[in-house]
Amino acid sequence: MSNSWVCVDANIVVHLLRDVPDESAIVALWQKWRKVGQALVAPTLLCYEVSNALHRYVVHEEMLPDEAAATLDIALGLDIVFYGDADLHRRSLALAKRFSLPAVYDAHYLALAERLGAEFWTADKRLLQAVRELSWVHGVQG
């Protein structure tokens, strides 16, 4: 797979916004991507997942509502190109079946990375295990 595109999932973005910069592998990786000018991509699903994660932080009293709103604004302002189209949904359905994923959400990221010849990065250990045969899928811990 090419190194010109990097597909990131919502786990990466949430960690990016919540982690302590000097202690986070995800923050360091993000800074590296930005420094070398790699294009960051994601399915539009990322926005829904990040919004939901921030809402859950508020519900569990780990974040104040105003803080969640400000964090969402930062997330929406990140330099990520979003994709969402019928072919992406069709391919994600096939990939979810191929890897026996419990839901099709994660497969959207896989489908986009596959389409663009991109590396895909996630902090989801379960997903990493399920698709371990794909050499272009990478994991990082927050």
N, C-alpha and C positions, 0 to 999 in steps of 0.2 A: 504494500500500500504506500501511497505517496505521503510525504511529510508536509505538503503544502496546505492541507486542511486538517484541522483537529476538531472532532465532534466531541462535545462535552455533555454530560447529563446533569440533571438537576442536583444530584448529590454533590457534584463538583462545585457548582455555583453556590449552593447553600453553605458548604464548608468554606469556600472562598470568602464569603461575606461574614461568617461567624468565627472563623479561626483567628488566633493570635498570629499576626504576620511573621514574627521571627521564629515561630515554632511549627509552622505548618508546611508540610510537603506540598500540599495543594497550592498554597499561595506562592511558593517558590516555583512550582511548575508553571503556574499562570504567568508569573513575571517573566519566565524564560520564553514562553510562547509569544508574549507581547514584544519582548526585546528582539526576537528574531523575525517578527512580523508574520507569524503564522495566522492564517485566517481561521477564526473560530465559528463553528456552525452548530446548530441544534434544530430538532423539530420544534414547531410552535408549542408542542406539549410541554416543553421546559418551563414556559411562563406559568402554566397552570400548576405544575408540580412545585415550583418555587413558591408561588402564592399559597398553596396548600400547606407546605412545610412551615412557612412563616405564621400562618393561621394556627397551626398546631402548637407552635411555640407560645403563642398568646394564650390559647386555651389551657395549656399546661403551666401557665404563669412563668414561663422562662424568658418572656419578652413582653414588653409593654406594647399596646396597640400602635402608638405613635412610632415606636422604634421599628415595628414590623412594617409599617407603611413607608418609613424612610428607607429601610433596607430593600423593600420591593422596588422603590424608585431607583436605587442604585443598581439592582439586578437588571431592571428593564433598560438601563442606560449602558450596560456593558456592550462592548463591540462584538456582538454575536449576530451572525446572519441566520435568520430563521427560515425553515422550509416546512411547508404543509400542503400536500396535494394528494390526490386520489391514488396515484401509483405508490407513494410512500406508505399509505395505509394498507394497500394490497400486499406489498412486499413485507411489511411488518407482520401481517397475519401469517404469511408463509414461514417467516423466520421464527415466530412464536411457536408454531407447530413443530418445525424442525428441531428446535432445542427444548421442547416441552416446557416452555415458560408458563408460569401460572397466569399471566396476564400479557396483553399485547403491548402495553406501554413501553417497556424497555426495548422491545423489538423495533420501535420507531427509530431509536437512536442507532441501532445496528443497521437498519435499512438505509438510513441517510449516510452513515459512514461507508457502507458498502457501495452505494451509488456514487459517492464522490471520490472513492479511493482514499478515504481519510483514516487516520488513526482515531480510535474511539477510546475515551478515557472515562472511567467511572470509579466511584468509591463503594460500589455495591458488590460485596463479596459473593453473594448468592448468584448474581448475574455472571460474574467472572468465572465462577465454577461451572455454570451451565454452558458457557460458550468458550471454554478453555482451548478448544481446537482452532479458534480464529486468532491468527498471529497478530492481527491489527487491533485487537482489543487489549487494553492496558488498564491496570488498576493502581490506585494510589490511596493511601490512608490519610485522612485529615489530621 
